[in-house]
């Protein structure tokens, strides 16, 4: 099996890729998004939908409640097939 991991250029991501390559994980390859390319990154759309859509104008009573609500909202997005596809459509990435 082959797995391709697509990352932005965060230093921690590059470091993790070097570590996994050094450890010898031949079934994993890494591709990087161009520098500052939020329009190509589906995760940017996930955050946009969450921040400006589902959680907009919701004043969190505290940090614990904010964390709990955020986890629930992100978990919901994993199960909504149409929404999940929209993140990739937004970034103009084909889903096969």
Backbone as a ProteinNet text record, in pm:
[ID]
protein_1_A
[PRIMARY]
XXXXXXXXXXXXXXXXXXXXXXXXXXXXXXXXXXXXXXXXXXXXXXXXXXXXXXXXXXXXXXXXXXXXXXXXXXXXXXXXXXXXXXXXXXXXXXXX
[TERTIARY]
83.4	0	87.1	39.1	112	25.2	85.2	12.6	90.2	17.8	77.2	23	112.9	75.9	104.5	1.7	17.4	15.7	124.5	140.2	170.9	138.1	188.3	334.3	397.3	541.8	578.9	489.7	519.8	646.6	734.4	860.6	842.8	743.8	719	681.1	610.6	573.2	696.1	783.3	905.9	992.8	998.3	1078.5	1021.3	889.1	823.9	848.6	843.5	868	1009.9	1106.5	1246.3	1260.7	1195.6	1203.8	1144.8	1025.9	963.1	1043.9	1104.4	1189.1	1312	1371.3	1489.8	1457.7	1338.4	1297.8	1269.4	1254.6	1232.7	1087.2	1005	864.2	844.9	883.3	879.8	739	639.6	500.6	440.7	518.3	471.1	557.6	491.1	564.8	501.3	578.2	534.5	537	432.4	422.9	390.2	441.2	418.1	341	251.5	182.4	282.7	259.8	348.6	342.9	447.3	445	321.2	263.6	141.7	42.1	-26.7	-126.7	-254.1	-318.9	-439.2	-550.4	-553.5	-658.2	-643.6	-527.3	-505.6	-523.3	-545.7	-548.1	-691.5	-748.5	-885.7	-906.5	-802.4	-815.7	-856.3	-811	-850.8	-1002.4	-1062.3	-1207.6	-1277.7	-1221.4	-1277.6	-1286.2	-1175.2	-1173	-1269.1	-1278.1	-1368.2	-1514	-1553.9	-1691.4	-1719.1	-1623.1	-1641.5	-1646.2	-1549	-1533.9	-1640.2	-1666	-1757.6	-1898	-1917.4	-2048.2	-2109	-2067.3	-2128.2	-2110.1	-1999.1	-1973	-1976.3	-2018	-2023.2	-2119.9	-2080.4	-2164.1	-2201.3	-2123.2	-2146.6	-2044.5	-2087.8	-1992.9	-1967.3	-1849.9	-1815.7	-1810.3	-1877.8	-1874.9	-1736.1	-1654.2	-1520.3	-1440.2	-1312.4	-1222.8	-1262.1	-1308.5	-1348.3	-1468.8	-1565.6	-1684.1	-1648.5	-1556.8	-1511.2	-1445.1	-1359.1	-1290.2	-1389.6	-1484.6	-1584.6	-1667.4	-1712.5	-1795.7	-1715.9	-1592.6	-1508.1	-1486.8	-1458.6	-1439.8	-1565.6	-1682.8	-1809.6	-1832.5	-1807.4	-1829.6	-1737.1	-1610.5	-1516.1	-1550.6	-1594.4	-1634.7	-1755.7	-1851.1	-1969.7	-1929.1	-1830.8	-1790	-1733.3	-1674.1	-1620	-1730	-1849.2	-1957	-2048.7	-2035.8	-2121.7	-2052.4	-2085.5	-2017.4	-2017.1	-2130.4	-2141.3	-2048.7	-2048.6	-1963.3	-1816.4	-1784.5	-1646.6	-1596.9	-1679	-1641.2	-1626.5	-1710.7	-1704.6	-1570	-1505.9	-1373.8	-1272.8	-1280.9	-1189.1	-1229.3	-1360.4	-1406.8	-1359.5	-1367.9	-1325.1	-1178.7	-1096.8	-954.3	-925	-1030.9	-1020.5	-931.3	-950.7	-878.9	-978.4	-947.2	-1040.7	-1040.7	-1156.7	-1169.5	-1210.3	-1128.9	-1159.7	-1208.5
-119.1	0	124.5	226	352.1	462.7	548.9	661.8	788.5	888.2	1017.2	1116.3	1183.2	1284.1	1420.4	1505.5	1640	1737.9	1811.2	1903.5	2043.7	2140	2273.9	2275.2	2386.5	2391.5	2427.2	2397.3	2417.8	2340.5	2402.5	2338.9	2202.8	2189.7	2061.5	1952.8	1989.1	1890.6	1841.9	1934.5	1895	1806.5	1840	1761.3	1619.5	1609.8	1478.6	1394.9	1457.5	1385.6	1331.3	1412.7	1365.7	1247.9	1257.6	1150.2	1021.3	1028.8	908.4	850.3	935.7	888.6	819	877.6	819.3	684.5	672.5	547.7	437.3	475.7	376	335	426.8	397.8	413	310.9	325	338.2	304.7	312.9	452.9	544.7	682.5	775.5	863.1	968.4	1102	1207.5	1339.5	1438.6	1515.6	1625.7	1749.8	1861.8	1987.5	2084.6	2157.1	2265.1	2376.6	2455.6	2570.6	2665.8	2745.6	2839.8	2929.7	2954.7	3032.7	3008.5	2896.3	2860.1	2810.1	2893.4	2848.3	2803.4	2855.5	2815.6	2671.6	2612.4	2472.9	2376.6	2429.5	2347.4	2328.9	2207.3	2183.6	2213.2	2203.7	2229.7	2374.9	2465.7	2606.1	2620.4	2541.5	2545.1	2485.9	2380.7	2321.3	2427.8	2500.5	2603.2	2716.2	2753.8	2861.3	2824.5	2703.8	2657.1	2652.1	2604.8	2591.9	2728.4	2810.3	2939.3	3041.7	3052.2	3155.9	3104.5	2973.7	2916.2	2858.1	2741	2665.3	2727.9	2795.4	2850.5	3003.2	3062.6	3209.4	3263.3	3369.2	3438.8	3353.4	3252.3	3170.8	3211	3278.6	3319.1	3201.9	3148	3034.8	3081.8	3008.6	3046.8	3029.3	2942.1	2918.4	2833.8	2816.8	2744.5	2597.7	2536.3	2395.4	2376.4	2466.8	2458.9	2484	2578.2	2605.8	2482.1	2419.9	2299.6	2187.1	2165.6	2060.4	2085.6	2208	2241.7	2227.1	2273	2262.1	2115.6	2032.6	1889.9	1827.9	1862.9	1810.2	1855.8	1983.4	2036.7	1971.4	1955.2	1891.6	1745.2	1678.3	1537.4	1523.8	1615.5	1613.1	1624.3	1709.5	1729.6	1602.7	1516.4	1390.6	1299.7	1312.2	1220.4	1276.2	1402.1	1463	1458.6	1355.4	1328.1	1448.9	1513.9	1629	1742.7	1771.1	1877.9	1841.3	1716.3	1670.4	1688	1650.7	1668.3	1816.4	1901.3	2044	2105.2	2052.5	2103.4	2080.4	1964	1932.4	2003.8	2017.2	2092.5	2236.7	2294.5	2432.7	2451.9	2352.2	2359	2309.1	2274.6	2222.6	2099.7	2010.1	1883.3	1770.9	1682.8	1574	1469.7	1416.3	1308	1184.6	1080.6	958.2	850.4
0	0	0	-69.3	-78.1	-19.3	60.4	116.6	82.7	32.2	2.4	104.7	174.4	272.8	211.6	210.1	154.8	270.9	285.3	396.8	347.7	435.7	409	453.1	447.1	472.6	616	709.3	850.3	886.5	961.9	998	1063	1149.1	1216.7	1116.5	1010.1	909	832	797.2	726.1	814.1	942.8	1036.7	1051.6	1061.6	1073.4	948.4	832	706.9	703.1	745.3	748.8	844.4	960	1058.9	1003.2	943.8	889.1	774.2	693.7	585.2	641.7	744.1	808.3	871.7	931.2	995.9	894.6	769.4	665	651.2	610.1	581.7	431.1	352.1	206.6	148.8	224.7	176.8	193.3	253.7	271.9	187.1	111.1	41.2	78.3	64.3	108.6	-6.5	-14.3	-110	-29.5	-73.5	-1.9	-88.5	-27.2	-95.8	-122.5	-225.8	-248	-127.7	-107.6	5.2	-1.6	112.4	128.9	16	27.1	-74.3	-7.3	72.8	142.6	48.4	-73.5	-167.4	-213.9	-195.5	-234.2	-117	1.1	121.4	171.6	157.1	202.4	350.8	430	573.2	598.4	511.8	525.9	513.2	424.7	407.5	529	586.2	708.4	817.5	837.8	942.3	910.4	783.5	744.6	772.2	733.2	757.5	906.8	983.4	1128	1195.8	1165.7	1233.8	1193.5	1062.6	1015.6	988.5	996.6	971.3	1097.5	1131.1	1239.9	1378.5	1399.7	1533.4	1536.9	1425.8	1420.6	1525.3	1587.6	1686.3	1806.7	1835.7	1954.7	2060.7	2164.8	2269.4	2364.6	2359	2446.1	2590.9	2681.1	2821.4	2885.6	2823.5	2877.7	2780.4	2808.8	2718.8	2705.5	2814.3	2807.2	2715.9	2728.3	2642.9	2496	2473.9	2337.7	2277.9	2352.7	2306	2276.6	2367.6	2348.1	2222.7	2205.8	2088.9	1960.3	1960.9	1842.1	1804.6	1902.6	1875	1815.4	1869.2	1816.4	1672.7	1645.9	1511.3	1408.4	1444.3	1352.3	1332.3	1436.2	1427	1333.7	1343.9	1256.3	1110.5	1082.4	943.2	882.3	964.7	913.3	860.7	915	878.2	770.1	737.1	636.4	500.4	423.3	296.5	202.8	186.9	96.2	139.9	269.7	321.6	306.7	335.6	323.1	178.9	83.5	-56.8	-92.9	-32.1	-64.8	-27.1	76.6	115.1	2.4	-60.9	-170	-298.2	-321.9	-439	-430.6	-311.9	-290.3	-330.3	-294.4	-326.6	-467.9	-541.6	-677.3	-683.3	-583.7	-579.4	-607.5	-702.2	-732.1	-619.8	-591.7	-494.3	-571.8	-561.8	-635.4	-542.5
[MASK]
++++++++++++++++++++++++++++++++++++++++++++++++++++++++++++++++++++++++++++++++++++++++++++++++

